[in-house]
Amino acid sequence: MSSTELLRREWTAFRTPGRLIALAVAALSVAALGLLFAGGTSSGVSDTFWFRHQDLGRDGSITVRMTSMTGTITYPPPGHDQIVAGLVPWAKAGIIVKDGLRQGSRYAALAMTGDHGVRFQHDYVHDVAGSAGQAPRWLRLTRSGDTITGSESADGEQWHVVGTAELTGLPETVQVGLFATSPGDLTLRETALGGTIEEVRFTQAVGVFDNVTVQGGTGSWGSESVGEMNHTDWEKLHNASGVVEKDGVVTVSGTGDIGPIGEGGVRGVEKALAGLVIALLIVLVVAARYGARDASSRPVTVVRAAVVGAATFVTGLLAVAPLLPGVRVVVGVAAVLALCAILSYGLGVWLRRGWAAILVGLTLVAVPYAVTAVPLLPDAVADWLLRLTPAAAFAVTQTAVEYPQVTTHYAPSAGYFPLPGWAGFVVLCAYTALVLWLASSGSRGSATRPLREPLPGSSG
């Protein structure tokens, strides 16, 4: 029998109504729950701060002396019952050039931070370290067309360039001025089994400036928040975010952040794939039962594995393609489901007991994937589960990136896998290859066993 005829025969044998319905349910569970829980899209960046600004043409600069930076943290640990003075590490106050006042627009900023000295940051993900000192510090941003240069000085005389950014496509007129922002204070509360849950408290940063000089600026100063502000009790009853100017001294108070999403990360992909664990369970059960039906020769085992993998791959594509942007994640999820199905099929052939194959498959793949997606286990245990088990392959779903300038919970329960996607996929491939080798080796001595596959069109 030729390879083509063998493949056609095995595909005909596989596509019973029961299996096709099961795969359809798997695809629909992913699609339905994804549409239910996705709840919109995220830009992937934070852009909230108080902004004292004016117009700036294609060539110009702003120079200030930052005399001090203070802050407030409300309800810090361990009691969460008091308000204290202090700055979170990535609180920022300084000067900024921005393409308008809308959130998410391009920018370059030079700022003093709570615990990381002077930083030159632009377009949310780029961060360059300046001096490690604290205020007082002179800061300057210079615009020359689309080029923004950030410089600092200890005395206002000797200047050092911290960084330069090319913000291609800036309009003729941008906004330039002073800003302050402060991300929430992130702490972790331990659960009964050692997992950790993120808790975030409100914080506020206050920058004090004098010697404010703008060259190339036009119009009067404006003052407003980019993003929502002044809704907390602290701002309403104690210190509102905003600007106070007196005798040439400008005080800017603000909360929020400018940078990639922090304090819990970007969870859009996780929400879109809320039904993936259900689809995984169905795929593992269907493939394990199919593999346990009989023991055939090695060529038949390989062909059947290919049929199971191809059918599951198509199921995965149909399930996730409407939910996720980007070919890499869509194809990656479908490929991982397909390999999990082949792994489960191989377990069925090797163990020759459907219930045993299902139990082993769930233990190796579904259980680690499910228990690490929630804050149940200690982060270190979750990390090792996603390094050593086939569930490591689900790292292909990660789209969030770790940034040193963002304080967040970099753990599996927050959507961060310990291995890159390709490495996790290799782990799953290794498990699948080993199980297929064991299955095909065991099947050689059983080639004479009669086939118990139901006729095409019957259930099974």
N, C-alpha and C positions, 0 to 999 in steps of 0.2 A: 504494500500500500504506500502510495507516495505521501510526502509530507503535507501537500495541499489537501489530499483526500482525508488524511488523518486529522488535520486541523478542522476541516469541515465537519467530520463525523463527531469530534469531541465538542465543537461548538453547538451542534444540533442536540447532543446529549445534555449539555449544560443548561440550555435555555428552556427549562421547564417553567410552567406558569408560576409555581411557587417561588422559584429563585428570582425570576424577573420581577414579581410583585415585591419580594423582599428588597431587591436593589432599588426599585422605584420608591418604596417607603423610605429607604436610607437617604436617597437624594431629596425627597420632599421634606424630610425632617430637618435637613440642613437648611434648605431654602426657606421653609416656613419660619423656623425659629430665628434664622438670620434676619429676615425681614421684620420680625416682631421686635427683636431686641436691638437691632442696629441703631435705631433712633437718630438718624442723621449722620452727617460727616463732620470731621474735625480738621481744622487747618494744620494741626500739628505744631503750632507755636503759641506761646503766651505773648501778649502785647498789651499790657495794662500798666499805666504810670501817670503821674501828674506832670504836666508839661506847661512851662512858661515859655512862650515862643514868639517869634516874629519872622517875617519873610526874609529870605536870603537869596541873592542872585547867583549866577554861575560862578562867580569868583568872590570870595570873602572869607571871613573867619569870625570865630567867637573865642574870647579869652576871659577866663575867670580865675579868681583865687577861691578855692574851697577851704573855708576856715575850720569847719568841724562837721562831723557826721554822727548823729545819735539815732536811737531807735527805741521801739517798744515791742515787747512780746507779751501777748495776753494769755493768761492761763497756761503757763509752762508746766512741764512735769517736775516732780512726781505728783503733786497734789492737784494741779490744774485749777487752782483756786485763787490765784493772785496775778497781778499785773507787774511786770518788772521792766526796768530799763535794759536795753541790750539790742544787738544787731544779729540777725541770722547771717551765716557766712556769705551768702550771695545777695544780700541787700545791696542796692546800688543807688548812688546819687552822683550827678555830674552834668555833662553837656552832651547834646545830641543833635545830629542833622537827620531829618526825616522827610520822606516824600509824602507830605500832607499829614493829616490827622487821623486818617482811617487806620484801623487795626490791620496788621499784617503787611503794611507797606514797607519798602526798603528803608534802611537806616544805617548810620554809623554813630557810635557813642564812645565817649571816653569818660570813665567813671571811677570813683573810689568805691570799694566794696567793703562789706563787713569784716571779712577775714582773709581776703586774697589780694589786698593791695590795689594798685591802679590796673584797670583792664581796658583794652581797646576791643570793642565787640561790634560786629556788623552782621546784618541779615540773619540774625537769630542763632545761627549755628557756629559762627566764627568767633574765636576768643584768643586774644594775644595778651600776655602778661607784661605789665610795666613794672614799676618799682614796688617793693614790698612795704613801703612806708605808709603812714596814715596822714590825715590832714594835720596841719595846713599843707596844701599842695596846689600849685598852679596848673591849670588844664587849658589846652587849646585844640580846637578843631579848625582845619583849613580846607576850604573847598576850592578846587580848580577844575571846573567842568564836572566830570563824573568821578573825579578822584578826591577822596576824603583822607586827610592825614591827621592823625592824633599825636599830640606832643605833650610832654609834662615837664615841669620845672620845680625845683625846690625854692627858688628865689625870684622867679619871674624874669631872670636875665639869661641864665644858661638853660637851653632847652634840649630835650632828648626826644627823638621820634620813637613813639611806642609801636605804631603800626600804620599801614596804608591800605585802603580798600578802594576797589573799582566798582562803583555802583552804576553799571551801564544802564542808560535810559532814564536817568534823573531828569525831571522837567527843568525848565529855565528857573523857576522859583520853587524853593523848598522851604521847610520850616526849620528854624534853628533856635536853640534855647537851652534852658535848664530843666532837669528832670529828677524825680526821685521815685523809687519803687522798691518793694520788699516782698519776696515770696513767703508763703506760709512756713511756719516752723514745723518740720516733719519729725515725728517720733513714732516708734513702733510699740504697740501693745501686744504682749504675748498671750496666746490662747492656751487652752488646756493641754493640748498635745504638743505645744512648742512652736506652733505657727505664729506669725506676726501680722497684725492689722495696722494699716497706716492711720495715723491721726494727725491732723493739720490744724494749727492755731493761727489766728490772725496776727500779723506783724505790720509795723509801719516804720519807714525810714525817714529821717529829717536831715536834709543837707543845708548848710548855711554858706552863702557865697557873698563876696564883695568884689570890687574892681571888675565889674562886668562890662566888657567892651565888645561891640560887634562892628566889624568892618564889612561893608557891602550889604548891610541890612536895610530894609525899608519898612515903613509903616510902624504902627504902635505895637506894644507888647500885648499879647493875649494870654489867658490863663485858663486851662481846662484839663479835664482828665481824658486820657485815651483809654477807653474801656470804662466800666462802671466803678464807682467809688462812693464813699461817704454813706454807706448803708449799715455799717456796724455800729453797735452801741458805743464803742470806744471813740469812733470818729464823730458820732452825734453828740456825745456828752463830754468828751475830753479834748481831743485834738483832731479837728477836721483835716482831711487831706486837702492840700491847696497851697497857695502862695501868700506870704506876708512880706511886704517891702517897707523898710523904714531906714531913713538916713543912709541910703546906698547899700544897705545890707538886705539880701534877698534870702528868705527861708522857704524852702520847698519841702512839703511833706507828701508822701505817697506810699501806695501799697500795690502789690501785684508782681509782675515780672516781665522782662523782655528776653525772650530766648525760646528754646524748644520746650515743649510741654513737660512739666515736672509734677511732683506731688501725686504720683499715681500713674503717670505715663499716658500714652495714647492707647485707648482700649477699643478702638473701632474695629480692628480685625477680630479681636477676641469676641466681641458682641456679635459680629457677623457670622462667626463660626460656633455659635452657642449650641447648635444641633450636631456638631461634628462627633461628639462622643456617642450619641445615639447611632449615627451612621456607622461609626467604628464597631460598635457592638453587633449590629446587624451583619456587617461584612465578615467579622470574625466568625460568627456562628454559621453563616451560610457556607463559607469556605471550609471550615473545619468539618462540617457534616459531609460536604462533597468529597473531601479528601479521605474520609474514613469509610466510604462505601465499599472500596475494594483496594487491592494492591495489584498494580499492573506493572508492566515492564518499564524500564527507565525511559525510553522514548515517549511512551504514553503519559507517564508522570510529568515529564517536562512540558509536553503539549498541553496537558490539562492545566498545569500551573500557568502557562501563558494565556490560556483562555480565561481562567479566573482573574488574572491580573488585568487583561485587556478590558473585560466586562466591568471590573471595578474602577479602572481608570476612566472609562467613559462616564460611569456613574458619578465619579468625583468631579469631572469637568462640568457635567450638567448641573450638579448641585451648587458649586461655588462660583462658577463663571458669572452669574447674574449679581453676585454679592460683593465681589472683591475687585478693586482696580489692580492692574498690573499682571502681566503674564507670568512672572516668576512665582508669585504666591499661588495663583490659580493652578498652574501646572505642578507646582511643588506639592500642594495638598492632594491633588489627584494621584500623583505618583506615590506619595506616602501611603494613601489608602490602598492602592494597587499592591504595593509590596507587603503591606500588612495582611492583605487577603492571601497572597502567595505564601507568606509565612504560616498563616493559619491552615491553609490547604496542606502544606508540607507536614505540619504537625499531625493533621488527620491521617495522612498516608503513613507516617512513621509510627504513630501510636495505635492506629487502627481502631480507635474508640473515639466516637464523636464527642462524648461528654468530657473525656480526658483532654482531647485537643482543644476544646472550647475553654476548659478551665486553665490550661497552660497559656493559651493565647490571651485570655483576659488578664491573667496575672502578669504576663510579660509586657503587654502593650496598653490595654485599656485602663487597668488600675493605676499604673504610674502616671499616665496622662491625666486621669481624672483627679487624683489626690494632689498633684502638684499645681493644678490650675486654681486651687483655692488655698487660703492661708490656714492649712490644717497641720502640716508638718514643719519642723524647723527648716529654715532656708538651706542649711548645709545638707540635710538629708534629701530635700527636694532636688538640689543641685546634682547630687550623686545619682539619684534615680534617673535623672535626665541626661546623665553621661553614660550610664552602664546598661540601660535597658533599651529595647527598640523604640520606646516612646521618645527617645532623643531626636528622632527624625522630625517630630512636630515643631522643631525649631525653624522649619521652613515657613511657619506662619508668623514669625516675628518680623515686624516692620519697625518697631521702636528702636532707637539708637541710644547707646549710653554716651552721655556728654559729661565731661568732668565739671563743667560750669553749671550743672543742673543737679540739685539735691532731690533725689527720689528713691523709691524702694526698688533697687535693682535685684529682683528675685523672681522665680518662676510664677508665683501667685500674682505678680504684678505685670506679667507678660514678657519677662526677660529670661531667655534660656541660657544655660551655661556654655553651650557649644554653638558655633555658627551653624547655619542651616545645612551647608554642605557636609560638615563633620557629623552632624546628627544623622543625616541621610546615609552616610557611610556606615555608621553603627547599625542601622536597620538592614542595610545590604549585607553586612557580615552575618547577622543572625539569620537572614533569609537564605543565604548561600549555604550556611552550615546545616540548617534544617532540611533544605532540598537535597543536599548530599546524603544525609542520613536517611531521608525518605527514599531516594532513588536506589541507594545501596541496599536497603531492606526489601525493596520491591523486586529485585532481580531474582531472589529465591522464591518469589510467590507468583511468578508470571503465569503459572498454570492454573491459578485459582480462577473459577468462573466469574465473569463480570456480573455484578448485581445492579448495574445502572438501569434505572427504569427506561422504558421506551420513550422516544421523543414525544412530547405532548402530555405525558403523564406527570403527576406532581411528585416532588421529592425534595 
